[in-house]
Amino acid sequence: MSAVAAGAQRGTGVPRVLSSVAAVVTVGVFPVFLIGGLGVQLQQDLGFGAALLGFGAAGFFGVASLCSRSMGWLTERIGARAGMRLGALGSATCLFGLALAPGVGWLLALLWLAGLPNSLAQPASNLLIAQGIPPARRGMGFGVKQSSIPTATLLAGVAVPAIALTVGWRWVFVIAGVVGLVAAATVPALPAAERSAPARVAERGEGSGRGTLLLIAISGGLGSAAANALGAFVTTTAVGVGFSPWAAGLVLSLGSAVGLVVRLFAGVLADRGNPNLVRAITVMLLVGSVGYGLMAVHAQPVFLLGVAIGFGAGWAWPGLLNFAVAKLNPGRVASATSFTQTGIYLGGSLGPLLFGLLAQHAGLGSAWLAAGICAITAGVLLLPVRRGS
């Protein structure tokens, strides 16, 4: 039995691996979600409009998309632990820089730059899960990892009244940067996580073909394009259907909480039931499309139901997707997941921009219907992959 398999079967340090992955991934997405959550304070203090806020978020995901493949290659060569540490340190540096931002140019430049360490943290954390979590619990591991994103959204919302409105928004970034330093220092030491690709050549399997990975990447991009509109436009739509701005924030928190719980639950079920993962993702995308359609209805109860379904199905599949890619490519987890993550980042970058343009010219209802069509298309594209998972 290989050292990787033996260590995984013993489950050594599983809680440490899970907590480290959650911390590093959360810190990696903190820059974009904190800027979104602190948007009102930032716009008032630095003097810019909502359009630049969306431009900055799109740039973060765009840079991550461009760098994802090379960061997967780097992770395979330096090991998961070094990749996670570098990613967390890079994100912490960007967060400290954001705290010092004298103007909007500095803010945008650092937000875009923050996409680079995030693109390293993602494949590195995927690899650490594959190396440090027993096979029977890896679904939960990927669920915990992807739950870090709605957790970051929730924390960004809490930071506004707790810190930004009391001691100032700059301290939010300082505290987040300190969390990043702690996350980098506490990445667990696993023998397998120290090894580079040449030391693991004998353990590699052929895995899935590039065509399969390309289909998954395109599907993930379309699904992400639809899902990322949730974080950007749920509150705006909620106000449009009659909620107060305060209640609209609660609607976003409710959706994030539903998404977090479902991501964790889906990971546990994937371990216990051993389902066809790609089929499960297909179903979630199709169900999520129904949620997007309901959000196009100008009625508060229907909209709330749509938000719950959208977050709970339409944006709860990424953990299962990474798990499926890792299972299909056990010998090149970082490389394969960085390939599919490129599509997810690209969709996350372009989706909110295109959604906003469509909403401006055709209305929010039409934009949500278009998001539903994207989710349906994403599910259909996965059909040829179903038998391989």
PEGI-V235847 format. One record per pair of residues at least 24 apart in sequence whose ideal C-beta (glycine too) atoms are under 10 Angstrom apart, sorted by the first residue. I is the first residue (numbers start at 1). J is the second residue. If there is no record, write none. Layout:
I & J
I & J
//
This chain:
2 & 192
2 & 200
2 & 202
2 & 203
3 & 131
3 & 190
3 & 191
3 & 192
3 & 195
3 & 199
3 & 200
3 & 203
4 & 130
4 & 131
4 & 132
4 & 190
4 & 191
4 & 192
4 & 193
4 & 195
4 & 200
4 & 203
4 & 330
5 & 131
5 & 134
5 & 135
5 & 192
5 & 203
6 & 191
6 & 192
7 & 131
7 & 132
7 & 133
7 & 134
7 & 190
7 & 191
7 & 192
7 & 193
8 & 129
8 & 130
8 & 131
8 & 132
8 & 133
8 & 134
8 & 135
8 & 136
8 & 137
8 & 138
8 & 190
8 & 192
9 & 134
9 & 135
9 & 136
10 & 134
11 & 132
11 & 133
11 & 134
11 & 136
11 & 137
12 & 132
12 & 134
12 & 188
12 & 190
12 & 191
13 & 132
13 & 133
13 & 188
13 & 189
13 & 190
14 & 129
14 & 132
14 & 133
14 & 134
14 & 137
14 & 140
14 & 141
14 & 188
15 & 188
16 & 132
16 & 186
16 & 187
16 & 188
16 & 189
16 & 190
17 & 80
17 & 125
17 & 128
17 & 129
17 & 131
17 & 132
17 & 133
17 & 141
17 & 144
17 & 187
17 & 188
17 & 190
17 & 193
18 & 128
18 & 129
18 & 132
18 & 133
18 & 137
18 & 140
18 & 141
18 & 143
18 & 144
18 & 145
18 & 188
19 & 144
19 & 183
19 & 186
19 & 188
20 & 81
20 & 84
20 & 85
20 & 88
20 & 125
20 & 128
20 & 132
20 & 183
20 & 184
20 & 186
20 & 187
20 & 188
21 & 80
21 & 84
21 & 121
21 & 124
21 & 125
21 & 126
21 & 128
21 & 129
21 & 132
21 & 133
21 & 141
21 & 142
21 & 144
21 & 145
21 & 146
21 & 148
21 & 183
21 & 187
21 & 188
22 & 125
22 & 141
22 & 144
22 & 145
22 & 146
22 & 147
22 & 148
22 & 151
22 & 183
23 & 84
23 & 88
23 & 125
23 & 148
23 & 179
23 & 180
23 & 182
23 & 183
23 & 184
23 & 186
23 & 187
24 & 83
24 & 84
24 & 85
24 & 87
24 & 88
24 & 91
24 & 117
24 & 118
24 & 120
24 & 121
24 & 122
24 & 124
24 & 125
24 & 128
24 & 145
24 & 148
24 & 180
24 & 183
24 & 184
24 & 186
24 & 187
25 & 84
25 & 87
25 & 88
25 & 91
25 & 118
25 & 121
25 & 122
25 & 124
25 & 125
25 & 126
25 & 144
25 & 145
25 & 146
25 & 147
25 & 148
25 & 149
25 & 151
25 & 152
25 & 183
26 & 88
26 & 91
26 & 121
26 & 145
26 & 147
26 & 148
26 & 149
26 & 151
26 & 152
26 & 155
26 & 176
26 & 179
26 & 180
26 & 183
27 & 87
27 & 88
27 & 89
27 & 90
27 & 91
27 & 92
27 & 94
27 & 95
27 & 114
27 & 117
27 & 118
27 & 121
27 & 148
27 & 152
27 & 176
27 & 177
27 & 179
27 & 180
27 & 181
27 & 182
27 & 183
27 & 184
28 & 64
28 & 84
28 & 87
28 & 88
28 & 90
28 & 91
28 & 94
28 & 114
28 & 115
28 & 117
28 & 118
28 & 119
28 & 120
28 & 121
28 & 122
28 & 124
28 & 125
28 & 148
28 & 149
28 & 152
28 & 180
28 & 183
29 & 60
29 & 61
29 & 64
29 & 91
29 & 114
29 & 115
29 & 118
29 & 121
29 & 122
29 & 148
29 & 149
29 & 151
29 & 152
29 & 153
29 & 156
30 & 91
30 & 92
30 & 94
30 & 95
30 & 98
30 & 114
30 & 118
30 & 148
30 & 152
30 & 155
30 & 156
30 & 159
30 & 172
30 & 173
30 & 175
30 & 176
30 & 177
30 & 179
30 & 180
31 & 56
31 & 57
31 & 60
31 & 91
31 & 94
31 & 95
31 & 97
31 & 98
31 & 107
31 & 110
31 & 111
31 & 112
31 & 113
31 & 114
31 & 115
31 & 117
31 & 118
31 & 152
31 & 173
31 & 176
31 & 177
31 & 180
32 & 56
32 & 57
32 & 58
32 & 59
32 & 60
32 & 61
32 & 64
32 & 111
32 & 112
32 & 114
32 & 115
32 & 118
32 & 152
32 & 156
32 & 231
32 & 348
33 & 57
33 & 60
33 & 149
33 & 150
33 & 151
33 & 152
33 & 153
33 & 154
33 & 155
33 & 156
33 & 157
33 & 159
33 & 176
33 & 231
34 & 95
34 & 98
34 & 111
34 & 152
34 & 153
34 & 155
34 & 156
34 & 159
34 & 160
34 & 164
34 & 169
34 & 172
34 & 173
34 & 175
34 & 176
35 & 60
35 & 98
35 & 101
35 & 107
35 & 108
35 & 110
35 & 111
35 & 114
35 & 156
35 & 169
35 & 172
35 & 173
36 & 152
36 & 153
36 & 156
36 & 157
36 & 231
36 & 232
37 & 152
37 & 153
37 & 154
37 & 155
37 & 156
37 & 157
37 & 158
37 & 159
37 & 160
37 & 164
37 & 169
37 & 172
37 & 231
37 & 249
37 & 252
38 & 98
38 & 156
38 & 159
38 & 160
38 & 163
38 & 164
38 & 165
38 & 169
38 & 170
38 & 172
38 & 173
39 & 156
39 & 160
39 & 169
40 & 160
40 & 164
40 & 165
40 & 169
40 & 245
41 & 160
41 & 164
41 & 165
41 & 168
41 & 169
41 & 170
41 & 172
42 & 98
42 & 101
42 & 104
42 & 107
42 & 164
42 & 169
43 & 104
44 & 169
45 & 101
45 & 103
45 & 168
45 & 169
45 & 170
46 & 101
46 & 102
46 & 103
46 & 104
46 & 105
46 & 106
46 & 107
46 & 169
47 & 103
47 & 104
48 & 103
48 & 104
48 & 105
48 & 107
48 & 108
49 & 104
50 & 236
50 & 356
51 & 353
51 & 356
52 & 104
52 & 107
52 & 108
53 & 104
53 & 107
53 & 108
53 & 111
53 & 232
54 & 232
54 & 233
54 & 352
54 & 353
54 & 355
54 & 356
55 & 108
55 & 111
55 & 112
55 & 353
56 & 104
56 & 107
56 & 108
56 & 109
56 & 110
56 & 111
56 & 112
56 & 114
57 & 111
57 & 112
57 & 115
57 & 228
57 & 231
57 & 232
57 & 348
57 & 349
57 & 352
57 & 353
58 & 112
58 & 228
58 & 232
58 & 348
58 & 349
58 & 350
58 & 351
58 & 352
58 & 353
58 & 354
58 & 356
59 & 108
59 & 109
59 & 111
59 & 112
59 & 113
59 & 114
59 & 115
59 & 349
60 & 94
60 & 108
60 & 110
60 & 111
60 & 112
60 & 113
60 & 114
60 & 115
60 & 116
60 & 118
60 & 119
60 & 345
60 & 348
60 & 349
61 & 112
61 & 115
61 & 118
61 & 119
61 & 224
61 & 228
61 & 344
61 & 345
61 & 346
61 & 347
61 & 348
61 & 349
61 & 350
61 & 351
61 & 352
61 & 353
62 & 112
62 & 115
62 & 345
62 & 346
62 & 348
62 & 349
62 & 350
62 & 353
63 & 111
63 & 112
63 & 113
63 & 114
63 & 115
63 & 116
63 & 118
63 & 119
63 & 345
63 & 349
64 & 112
64 & 114
64 & 115
64 & 116
64 & 117
64 & 118
64 & 119
64 & 120
64 & 121
64 & 122
64 & 341
64 & 342
64 & 344
64 & 345
64 & 346
64 & 348
64 & 349
65 & 115
65 & 119
65 & 221
65 & 341
65 & 342
65 & 343
65 & 344
65 & 345
65 & 346
65 & 347
65 & 348
65 & 349
65 & 350
66 & 115
66 & 116
66 & 119
66 & 342
66 & 345
66 & 346
66 & 349
67 & 115
67 & 116
67 & 117
67 & 118
67 & 119
67 & 120
67 & 338
67 & 342
67 & 345
68 & 115
68 & 116
68 & 118
68 & 119
68 & 120
68 & 122
68 & 123
68 & 217
68 & 337
68 & 338
68 & 339
68 & 340
68 & 341
68 & 342
68 & 343
68 & 344
68 & 345
68 & 346
69 & 119
69 & 123
69 & 335
69 & 338
69 & 339
69 & 341
69 & 342
70 & 116
70 & 119
70 & 120
70 & 338
71 & 116
71 & 117
71 & 118
71 & 119
71 & 120
71 & 121
71 & 122
71 & 123
71 & 124
71 & 334
71 & 338
71 & 341
71 & 342
72 & 119
72 & 120
72 & 122
72 & 123
72 & 124
72 & 126
72 & 127
72 & 332
72 & 333
72 & 334
72 & 335
72 & 336
72 & 337
72 & 338
72 & 339
72 & 340
72 & 341
72 & 342
73 & 123
73 & 197
73 & 334
73 & 335
73 & 338
74 & 119
74 & 120
74 & 123
74 & 124
74 & 334
74 & 338
75 & 120
75 & 121
75 & 122
75 & 123
75 & 124
75 & 125
75 & 126
75 & 127
75 & 128
75 & 196
75 & 197
75 & 333
75 & 334
75 & 335
75 & 337
75 & 338
76 & 123
76 & 124
76 & 127
76 & 195
76 & 196
76 & 197
76 & 198
76 & 200
76 & 332
76 & 333
76 & 334
76 & 335
76 & 338
77 & 195
77 & 196
77 & 197
77 & 198
77 & 334
78 & 120
78 & 124
78 & 194
78 & 195
78 & 196
78 & 197
79 & 124
79 & 127
79 & 128
79 & 131
79 & 190
79 & 192
79 & 193
79 & 194
79 & 195
79 & 196
79 & 197
79 & 199
79 & 200
79 & 334
80 & 123
80 & 124
80 & 125
80 & 126
80 & 127
80 & 128
80 & 129
80 & 130
80 & 131
80 & 132
80 & 187
80 & 188
80 & 190
80 & 192
80 & 193
80 & 194
80 & 195
80 & 333
80 & 334
81 & 124
81 & 127
81 & 128
81 & 131
81 & 132
81 & 187
81 & 188
81 & 189
81 & 190
81 & 191
81 & 192
81 & 193
81 & 194
81 & 195
82 & 120
82 & 124
82 & 187
82 & 193
82 & 194
82 & 196
83 & 117
83 & 120
83 & 121
83 & 122
83 & 123
83 & 124
83 & 125
83 & 126
83 & 127
83 & 128
83 & 187
83 & 193
83 & 334
84 & 120
84 & 121
84 & 122
84 & 123
84 & 124
84 & 125
84 & 127
84 & 128
84 & 183
84 & 184
84 & 187
84 & 188
84 & 193
85 & 120
85 & 121
85 & 124
85 & 183
85 & 184
85 & 185
85 & 186
85 & 187
86 & 117
86 & 120
86 & 121
86 & 124
86 & 184
87 & 116
87 & 117
87 & 118
87 & 119
87 & 120
87 & 121
87 & 122
87 & 123
87 & 124
87 & 125
87 & 180
87 & 183
87 & 184
87 & 187
88 & 117
88 & 120
88 & 121
88 & 124
88 & 125
88 & 179
88 & 180
88 & 181
88 & 182
88 & 183
88 & 184
88 & 185
88 & 186
88 & 187
89 & 117
89 & 180
89 & 181
89 & 183
89 & 184
89 & 185
90 & 114
90 & 116
90 & 117
90 & 118
90 & 119
90 & 120
90 & 121
90 & 180
90 & 184
91 & 115
91 & 116
91 & 117
91 & 118
91 & 120
91 & 121
91 & 176
91 & 177
91 & 179
91 & 180
91 & 181
91 & 183
91 & 184
92 & 117
92 & 176
92 & 177
92 & 178
92 & 179
92 & 180
92 & 181
92 & 182
92 & 183
92 & 184
93 & 117
93 & 177
93 & 180
93 & 181
94 & 118
94 & 173
94 & 176
94 & 177
94 & 180
95 & 172
95 & 173
95 & 174
95 & 175
95 & 176
95 & 177
95 & 178
95 & 179
95 & 180
95 & 181
96 & 173
96 & 174
96 & 176
96 & 177
96 & 178
96 & 180
96 & 181
97 & 173
97 & 177
98 & 169
98 & 170
98 & 172
98 & 173
98 & 174
98 & 176
98 & 177
99 & 168
99 & 169
99 & 170
99 & 171
99 & 172
99 & 173
99 & 174
99 & 175
99 & 176
99 & 177
100 & 170
100 & 173
100 & 174
101 & 169
101 & 170
101 & 173
110 & 173
115 & 345
115 & 349
117 & 180
118 & 345
119 & 338
119 & 341
119 & 342
119 & 345
120 & 334
120 & 338
121 & 183
122 & 322
122 & 334
122 & 337
122 & 338
122 & 341
122 & 344
122 & 345
123 & 322
123 & 333
123 & 334
123 & 335
123 & 336
123 & 337
123 & 338
123 & 339
123 & 341
124 & 187
124 & 193
124 & 334
124 & 337
124 & 338
125 & 187
125 & 322
125 & 334
125 & 337
126 & 322
126 & 323
126 & 325
126 & 326
126 & 333
126 & 334
126 & 336
126 & 337
126 & 338
126 & 341
127 & 192
127 & 193
127 & 326
127 & 332
127 & 333
127 & 334
127 & 335
127 & 337
127 & 338
128 & 187
128 & 188
128 & 190
128 & 192
128 & 193
128 & 333
128 & 334
129 & 322
129 & 323
129 & 326
129 & 333
129 & 337
130 & 192
130 & 193
130 & 322
130 & 323
130 & 326
130 & 327
130 & 329
130 & 330
130 & 331
130 & 333
130 & 334
130 & 337
131 & 190
131 & 191
131 & 192
131 & 193
131 & 194
131 & 195
131 & 200
131 & 333
132 & 188
132 & 190
132 & 191
132 & 192
132 & 193
133 & 271
134 & 271
135 & 271
135 & 327
135 & 330
136 & 271
136 & 272
136 & 274
137 & 267
137 & 268
137 & 271
137 & 272
138 & 267
138 & 270
138 & 271
138 & 322
138 & 323
138 & 326
138 & 327
139 & 266
139 & 267
139 & 268
139 & 269
139 & 270
139 & 271
139 & 272
139 & 273
139 & 274
139 & 275
139 & 277
139 & 319
139 & 320
139 & 323
139 & 324
139 & 327
140 & 264
140 & 265
140 & 266
140 & 267
140 & 268
140 & 269
140 & 270
140 & 271
140 & 272
140 & 319
140 & 323
141 & 267
141 & 271
141 & 319
141 & 322
141 & 323
141 & 326
142 & 263
142 & 266
142 & 267
142 & 270
142 & 271
142 & 277
142 & 318
142 & 319
142 & 320
142 & 321
142 & 322
142 & 323
142 & 324
142 & 325
142 & 326
142 & 337
143 & 260
143 & 262
143 & 263
143 & 264
143 & 265
143 & 266
143 & 267
143 & 268
143 & 269
143 & 270
143 & 271
143 & 316
143 & 318
143 & 319
143 & 320
143 & 322
143 & 323
144 & 263
144 & 264
144 & 267
144 & 268
144 & 319
145 & 263
145 & 267
145 & 318
145 & 319
145 & 322
145 & 323
146 & 259
146 & 260
146 & 263
146 & 264
146 & 266
146 & 267
146 & 315
146 & 316
146 & 317
146 & 318
146 & 319
146 & 320
146 & 321
146 & 322
146 & 323
147 & 259
147 & 260
147 & 261
147 & 262
147 & 263
147 & 264
147 & 265
147 & 266
147 & 267
147 & 316
147 & 318
147 & 319
148 & 260
148 & 263
148 & 319
149 & 227
149 & 231
149 & 256
149 & 259
149 & 260
149 & 263
149 & 315
149 & 318
149 & 319
150 & 230
150 & 231
150 & 253
150 & 255
150 & 256
150 & 257
150 & 258
150 & 259
150 & 260
150 & 261
150 & 262
150 & 263
150 & 311
150 & 315
150 & 316
151 & 256
151 & 257
151 & 259
151 & 260
151 & 263
152 & 176
152 & 231
152 & 256
153 & 230
153 & 231
153 & 252
153 & 253
153 & 255
153 & 256
153 & 257
153 & 259
153 & 260
153 & 311
154 & 252
154 & 253
154 & 256
154 & 257
154 & 259
154 & 260
155 & 179
155 & 256
156 & 231
156 & 256
157 & 249
157 & 250
157 & 252
157 & 253
157 & 256
158 & 253
160 & 249
161 & 249
197 & 331
197 & 332
197 & 334
197 & 335
200 & 331
200 & 332
201 & 331
202 & 331
203 & 330
203 & 331
203 & 332
204 & 329
204 & 330
204 & 331
204 & 332
204 & 335
205 & 328
205 & 329
205 & 330
205 & 331
205 & 332
206 & 329
206 & 331
206 & 332
207 & 325
207 & 326
207 & 327
207 & 328
207 & 329
207 & 330
207 & 331
207 & 332
207 & 333
207 & 335
207 & 336
208 & 324
208 & 325
208 & 327
208 & 328
208 & 329
208 & 332
208 & 336
208 & 385
208 & 388
208 & 389
209 & 328
209 & 388
210 & 336
210 & 339
211 & 384
211 & 385
212 & 278
212 & 325
212 & 328
212 & 329
212 & 336
212 & 340
212 & 384
212 & 385
212 & 388
212 & 389
213 & 325
213 & 328
213 & 329
213 & 335
213 & 336
213 & 337
213 & 339
213 & 340
213 & 342
213 & 343
213 & 385
214 & 339
214 & 340
214 & 343
214 & 381
215 & 278
215 & 340
215 & 343
215 & 381
215 & 382
215 & 383
215 & 384
215 & 385
216 & 278
216 & 281
216 & 321
216 & 324
216 & 325
216 & 328
216 & 336
216 & 337
216 & 339
216 & 340
216 & 343
216 & 344
216 & 378
216 & 381
216 & 382
216 & 385
216 & 388
216 & 389
217 & 321
217 & 325
217 & 339
217 & 340
217 & 341
217 & 342
217 & 343
217 & 344
217 & 345
217 & 346
217 & 347
217 & 381
218 & 340
218 & 343
218 & 346
218 & 347
218 & 377
218 & 378
218 & 381
218 & 382
219 & 278
219 & 281
219 & 282
219 & 285
219 & 317
219 & 321
219 & 340
219 & 343
219 & 344
219 & 347
219 & 375
219 & 377
219 & 378
219 & 379
219 & 380
219 & 381
219 & 382
219 & 383
219 & 385
220 & 281
220 & 285
220 & 317
220 & 318
220 & 321
220 & 322
220 & 325
220 & 340
220 & 341
220 & 342
220 & 343
220 & 344
220 & 345
220 & 346
220 & 347
220 & 348
220 & 378
220 & 381
220 & 382
221 & 340
221 & 341
221 & 342
221 & 343
221 & 344
221 & 345
221 & 346
221 & 347
221 & 348
221 & 349
221 & 350
221 & 351
221 & 374
221 & 378
221 & 381
222 & 285
222 & 343
222 & 344
222 & 346
222 & 347
222 & 351
222 & 371
222 & 373
222 & 374
222 & 375
222 & 376
222 & 377
222 & 378
222 & 379
222 & 380
222 & 381
223 & 281
223 & 284
223 & 285
223 & 288
223 & 289
223 & 314
223 & 315
223 & 317
223 & 318
223 & 321
223 & 343
223 & 344
223 & 347
223 & 348
223 & 351
223 & 371
223 & 374
223 & 375
223 & 376
223 & 377
223 & 378
223 & 379
223 & 381
223 & 382
224 & 315
224 & 317
224 & 318
224 & 321
224 & 341
224 & 343
224 & 344
224 & 345
224 & 346
224 & 347
224 & 348
224 & 349
224 & 350
224 & 351
224 & 374
224 & 378
225 & 343
225 & 344
225 & 346
225 & 347
225 & 348
225 & 349
225 & 350
225 & 351
225 & 352
225 & 353
225 & 354
225 & 355
225 & 370
225 & 371
225 & 374
225 & 375
225 & 377
225 & 378
226 & 285
226 & 288
226 & 289
226 & 291
226 & 292
226 & 310
226 & 314
226 & 315
226 & 347
226 & 351
226 & 355
226 & 368
226 & 370
226 & 371
226 & 372
226 & 373
226 & 374
226 & 375
226 & 376
226 & 377
226 & 378
227 & 259
227 & 285
227 & 288
227 & 292
227 & 310
227 & 311
227 & 313
227 & 314
227 & 315
227 & 316
227 & 317
227 & 318
227 & 344
227 & 347
227 & 348
227 & 351
227 & 371
227 & 374
227 & 375
227 & 378
228 & 315
228 & 344
228 & 347
228 & 348
228 & 349
228 & 350
228 & 351
228 & 352
228 & 353
228 & 355
228 & 371
229 & 292
229 & 295
229 & 310
229 & 314
229 & 315
229 & 348
229 & 351
229 & 352
229 & 353
229 & 354
229 & 355
229 & 356
229 & 358
229 & 359
229 & 364
229 & 367
229 & 368
229 & 370
229 & 371
229 & 374
230 & 255
230 & 256
230 & 259
230 & 288
230 & 291
230 & 292
230 & 295
230 & 307
230 & 310
230 & 311
230 & 314
230 & 315
230 & 351
230 & 352
230 & 355
230 & 368
230 & 371
231 & 255
231 & 256
231 & 259
231 & 311
231 & 315
231 & 348
231 & 352
232 & 351
232 & 352
232 & 353
232 & 355
232 & 356
233 & 295
233 & 352
233 & 355
233 & 356
233 & 359
233 & 364
233 & 367
233 & 368
233 & 371
234 & 295
234 & 303
234 & 306
234 & 307
234 & 310
234 & 311
234 & 368
236 & 356
236 & 359
236 & 364
237 & 295
237 & 296
237 & 298
237 & 303
237 & 306
237 & 307
237 & 359
237 & 364
237 & 365
237 & 367
237 & 368
238 & 295
238 & 300
238 & 303
238 & 304
238 & 307
240 & 298
240 & 303
240 & 359
240 & 363
240 & 364
240 & 365
241 & 295
241 & 297
241 & 298
241 & 299
241 & 300
241 & 301
241 & 302
241 & 303
241 & 304
241 & 364
241 & 365
242 & 298
242 & 299
242 & 300
242 & 303
243 & 300
243 & 303
243 & 304
247 & 300
251 & 300
251 & 303
251 & 304
251 & 307
251 & 308
252 & 307
252 & 311
254 & 304
254 & 307
254 & 308
254 & 311
255 & 291
255 & 304
255 & 306
255 & 307
255 & 308
255 & 309
255 & 310
255 & 311
255 & 312
255 & 315
256 & 307
256 & 311
256 & 315
257 & 308
257 & 311
257 & 312
258 & 307
258 & 308
258 & 309
258 & 310
258 & 311
258 & 312
258 & 313
258 & 315
258 & 316
259 & 307
259 & 308
259 & 310
259 & 311
259 & 312
259 & 313
259 & 314
259 & 315
259 & 316
260 & 311
260 & 312
260 & 316
261 & 311
261 & 312
261 & 316
262 & 308
262 & 311
262 & 312
262 & 313
262 & 315
262 & 316
262 & 317
262 & 319
263 & 311
263 & 312
263 & 315
263 & 316
263 & 317
263 & 318
263 & 319
263 & 320
264 & 316
264 & 319
265 & 312
265 & 316
266 & 312
266 & 313
266 & 316
266 & 317
266 & 319
266 & 320
266 & 323
267 & 316
267 & 319
267 & 320
267 & 323
269 & 320
270 & 319
270 & 320
270 & 323
270 & 324
270 & 327
271 & 323
275 & 320
275 & 389
276 & 324
276 & 385
276 & 386
276 & 387
276 & 388
276 & 389
277 & 317
277 & 319
277 & 320
277 & 321
277 & 322
277 & 323
277 & 324
277 & 325
277 & 326
277 & 327
277 & 328
277 & 385
277 & 386
277 & 389
278 & 320
278 & 321
278 & 324
278 & 325
278 & 327
278 & 328
278 & 382
278 & 383
278 & 384
278 & 385
278 & 386
278 & 387
278 & 388
278 & 389
279 & 324
279 & 379
279 & 382
279 & 383
279 & 385
279 & 386
279 & 387
279 & 389
280 & 317
280 & 320
280 & 321
280 & 323
280 & 324
280 & 386
280 & 389
281 & 316
281 & 317
281 & 318
281 & 319
281 & 320
281 & 321
281 & 323
281 & 324
281 & 378
281 & 379
281 & 382
281 & 385
281 & 386
281 & 389
282 & 317
282 & 378
282 & 379
282 & 380
282 & 381
282 & 382
282 & 383
282 & 385
282 & 386
283 & 313
283 & 317
283 & 379
283 & 382
284 & 312
284 & 313
284 & 314
284 & 315
284 & 316
284 & 317
284 & 320
284 & 321
284 & 375
284 & 379
285 & 313
285 & 314
285 & 315
285 & 317
285 & 321
285 & 374
285 & 375
285 & 376
285 & 377
285 & 378
285 & 379
285 & 380
285 & 381
285 & 382
286 & 313
286 & 314
286 & 372
286 & 375
286 & 376
286 & 378
286 & 379
286 & 380
287 & 312
287 & 313
287 & 314
287 & 316
287 & 317
287 & 375
287 & 379
288 & 312
288 & 313
288 & 314
288 & 315
288 & 316
288 & 317
288 & 371
288 & 372
288 & 374
288 & 375
288 & 376
288 & 378
288 & 379
289 & 313
289 & 314
289 & 369
289 & 371
289 & 372
289 & 373
289 & 374
289 & 375
289 & 376
289 & 377
289 & 378
289 & 379
290 & 314
290 & 372
290 & 375
290 & 376
291 & 315
291 & 368
291 & 371
291 & 372
291 & 375
292 & 367
292 & 368
292 & 369
292 & 370
292 & 371
292 & 372
292 & 373
292 & 374
292 & 375
292 & 376
293 & 365
293 & 368
293 & 369
293 & 371
293 & 372
293 & 373
293 & 375
293 & 376
294 & 368
294 & 372
295 & 364
295 & 365
295 & 367
295 & 368
295 & 369
295 & 371
295 & 372
296 & 363
296 & 364
296 & 365
296 & 366
296 & 367
296 & 368
296 & 369
296 & 370
296 & 371
296 & 372
297 & 365
297 & 368
298 & 363
298 & 364
298 & 365
303 & 368
306 & 368
306 & 372
310 & 368
310 & 371
310 & 372
310 & 375
313 & 375
314 & 371
314 & 372
314 & 374
314 & 375
314 & 378
315 & 375
317 & 375
317 & 378
317 & 379
317 & 382
318 & 344
320 & 389
321 & 382
323 & 389
324 & 382
324 & 385
324 & 388
324 & 389
325 & 389
327 & 388
327 & 389
328 & 385
328 & 388
328 & 389
343 & 378
347 & 374
347 & 378
//
